[in-house]
Amino acid sequence: GYSSTKIRSYLRRRGIKAAIPERIDQINGRIRRHESLCRLDRAAYRRRNVVERCFNKLKHNKALATRYDKRARHYEALVTIACLRIWLA
């Protein structure tokens, strides 16, 4: 998640509350148009950040990042091994 009008409208249509901080140009545009500012749920943003950091650690495994495996069960096994390596480290 990066903040954009397209992403925010997509989330809004599906009833999902965005945990994305707004860019400064979007904030300034809302102020100029006298619209209400989006509130950032900081607790949700922190939880989201933990998940993103986990994916970042998983992507350090080149075979996971490029998905060399053709079969889903092989890929799933590789994800499990990568998770175990992170957990045991």
DRENRO-371302 format. One record per atom (N, C-alpha, C): residue in one letter; x, y, z. Coordinates in steps of 0.02 Angstrom, whole numbers, plus 32768, in hexadecimal, padded with zeros to 4 digits. Layout:
<vokes>
AXYZ ...
</vokes>
This chain:
<vokes>
G80137FC88000 G800080008000 G801780458000 Y801A80607FC6 Y802A80A67FC1 Y7FEA80CE7FB7 S7FEB810B7FD0 S7FAF81347FCD S7FA481507F87 S7F6981437F6D S7F5481627F2E S7F0881637F2E T7EEC818E7F07 T7EA381947F03 T7E8581537EEB K7EA581337EBA K7E8B80F57E9E K7E8A80BD7ED2 I7EBF80B77EF9 I7EC280827F2C I7E8F80907F63 R7E8B80CF7F79 R7E5B80E07FAE R7E1380D57F98 S7E0280E57F5A S7DBD80DA7F43 S7DAF808F7F3C Y7DE180687F27 Y7DD9801F7F23 Y7DCA80027F68 L7DF080187F9A L7DE57FFF7FDE L7DA180157FF8 R7D8E80547FEC R7D4E806F8003 R7D1380487FE6 R7D1780377FA5 R7CE180117F84 R7CD77FCD7FA5 R7D0C7FB17FC0 R7D087F6F7FDF R7CFE7F71802A G7CF67FAD8045 G7CEA7FB5808C G7D277FA980B7 I7D647FB3809B I7DA27FA780BF I7DBD7FEB80D6 K7DCE7FEF8116 K7DEB802D8130 K7E35802E8120 A7E4C80628100 A7E92806780EB A7EBF80758126 A7EF880528128 A7F2C805F815B A7F6980798137 I7F5E80AB810C I7F9380C880E2 I7F98811280F3 P7FD2812A8107 P7FD881728113 P7FD3819980D1 E7FB281D280D4 E7FA981FA8098 E7FE982218087 R7FF4822A8046 R802C82538030 R801B829C803D I804E82C58042 I8045830B8052 I801E8330801C D8026831C7FDC D8001833E7FA6 D7FB6832D7FAB Q7FA582F17FC1 Q7F5F82DF7FCA Q7F4083058005 I7F67830D803B I7F4F83338074 I7F43837C8060 N7F728399803C N7F6A83DF8026 N7F2F83E67FF7 G7F2383B67FCB G7EE983B87F9F G7EA783B67FC6 R7EA4838C7FF9 R7E6883898022 R7E5C83CB8047 I7E9283E9805F I7E8C842A8082 I7E73845F8052 R7E8E84618014 R7E7784927FE2 R7E2E84897FD1 R7E17844A7FCD R7DD1843C7FBB R7DA3843D7FF8 H7DBE844B8032 H7D98844E8071 H7D77840A8080 E7D9B83D48071 E7D8283918081 E7DA0837A80C3 S7D7F834980E2 S7D9A83308121 S7DD883058113 L7E0683078141 L7E4482E1813A L7E398299814F C7E5E826B8131 C7E5B82258143 C7E7F821B8185 R7E6281F381AF R7E8281E381EF R7EA881A281E7 L7EE681A28200 L7F10816681FC L7F0B8141823F D7EF68103823C D7EF480D88278 D7F3C80C08283 R7F5E80DF82B2 R7FA580D082BD R7FB0808882D5 A7F83806D82FD A7F8B80288314 A7F867FF882D9 A7F56800382AD A7F4F7FD88272 A7F8C7FDF8244 Y7FA6801C823F Y7FE180278215 Y801E80028231 R802580018273 R805D7FDC8292 R80577F928284 R801A7F77828B R800F7F2F827D R801E7F208233 R80097F4B8207 R80157F4381C0 R805F7F4481B1 N80837F6F81D4 N80CB7F7481CA N80EF7F3481DF V80D87F148214 V80F57ED5822A V80EE7EA081F3 V80B47E9D81D4 V80A77E6D819E V80D47E7D8162 E80DB7EBC8150 E81057ECF8118 E814E7EBD8125 R81667EC78163 R81AB7EB48173 R81B57E69816E C81827E438181 C81867DFA817B C818C7DE58132 F81637E038106 F81687DF480BF F81AC7E0780A3 N81C87E3E80BC N820A7E5480A6 N823E7E2080B9 K823A7E0480F5 K82697DD18109 K82617D9280DF L82237D8080CF L82187D4580A5 L82347D4F805F K82307D8C8045 K82477D9A8001 K82937D997FFB H82B77D968033 H83007D8F8030 H83147D4B8013 N82E67D1B8016 N82F17CDA7FF8 N82E37CE17FAD K83167CDC7F84 K83107CE97F3C K82DD7CBB7F1A A82DC7C7D7F2E A82AD7C4E7F0F A82647C617F1E L82587C7F7F58 L82157C967F68 L82047CD57F40 A82337D027F3D A82267D427F1C A82197D3A7ED1 T823B7D097EB1 T82337D017E69 T82057CC77E57 R81F37C9E7E88 R81C67C657E81 R81DE7C377E48 Y82157C147E55 Y82307BE47E26 Y82057BA67E21 D81E47B937E57 D81BE7B547E59 D817F7B5A7E2E K81727B247E09 K81377B247DDE K80FA7B097E03 R81047AE07E35 R80CC7AC27E59 R80BF7AE77E9A A807E7AEF7EA8 A806A7B157EE3 A80827AF47F24 R80827AB37F27 R80967A927F66 R80E17A9B7F72 H810A7A9F7F3E H81517AAC7F46 H815D7AF37F5F Y81377B227F42 Y813D7B677F58 Y81277B6F7FA0 E80F07B4E7FB2 E80D77B517FF7 E810B7B338028 A812B7AFD8014 A81607AE0803E A81997B118047 L81AB7B348012 L81E17B658016 L81CE7B9F8044 V81907BB58041 V81787BE9806E V817C7BD180B6 T81697B9380C2 T816C7B778106 T81B47B74811F I81E27B5F80F5 I82287B5C8108 I82437BA18117 A82317BD380ED A82487C1780F8 A822D7C33813A C81EE7C248149 C81D07C3B8188 C81F47C1B81C4 L82037BDB81BE L82267BB981F4 L826C7BD681FF R828E7BE881C8 R82D07C0681CE R82CC7C4A81F1 I82997C7081E3 I82907CB18204 I82807CA6824E W82547C76825C W823E7C6882A1 W82787C4F82CC L82A47C2682AF L82DC7C0982D4 L83187C3782DA A831A7C6A82B1 A83547C9882B1 A83557CC482EE 
</vokes>
